[in-house]
């Protein structure tokens, strides 16, 4: 069986699966950045705009541009309420459609490992940020086994099915992020780990949220019913239920920030 591809053509399912995780990690990430109000932002790989929404709601931006290659995600992003200041457009992280030094902050939230040439993506963020501005990102720690999908991916692999991974999982390592930022000429580069926990009503709530979307549903459908039952049992055994039947799962992201010289 071929390795399933992570796809982004069902934005509502993606939001249900990853949105709350992104809010949890994104909130901690923005607390760490501690940006002042009134800045000009570009959110590269904005997806369904979960992270963009945190910028708009909490940091009174003067301007926000969201860039993403997925039409489905952009349609979802534009439909969010309270986002009129944000403008969303289709684009490539490695060729941003903006003049140099247009923004004060460039961010990549859970995106760097999907960029075909990560160094080009970082260089483009540096190019469009004004001297003294900030370039920052965070990425699930895939190689450290700390992504939100880790319980499912690990047990898929254990029963002989190739797990879903982004194209460049190695860029999620904290030392890889630091090198990308330093090599791009950024200064005052800092890194940190962000740990988050998400509570689910019960195991079925976790399972539904974790297996939504066009990436994994067809993959599960291709498995035999016995294999799916076996997978669910193994995943359930990894997650401890509390007295009320609730399930808590943990994930970690690695984050990096740096300043454009000048």
Secondary structure, DSSP 8 states (H G I E B T S, - for coil): --------S-HHHHIIIIIHHHHHHHHHHHHHH---SS-EEEEET-TTSHHHHHHHHHH--SEEEEEES-HHHHHHHHTSTT-TTEEEEE-BTTB-SS-TT-EEEEEEES-GGGSTTHHHHHHHHHHHEEEEEEEEEEEE-TTTT-STTHHHHHHHHHTT------TTGGGGSHHHHHHHHHHTT-EEEEEEEEEEEEEESSHHHHHHHHS-STTTHHHHHHS-HHHHHHHHHHHHHHS-B-TTS-EEEEEEEEEEEEE---
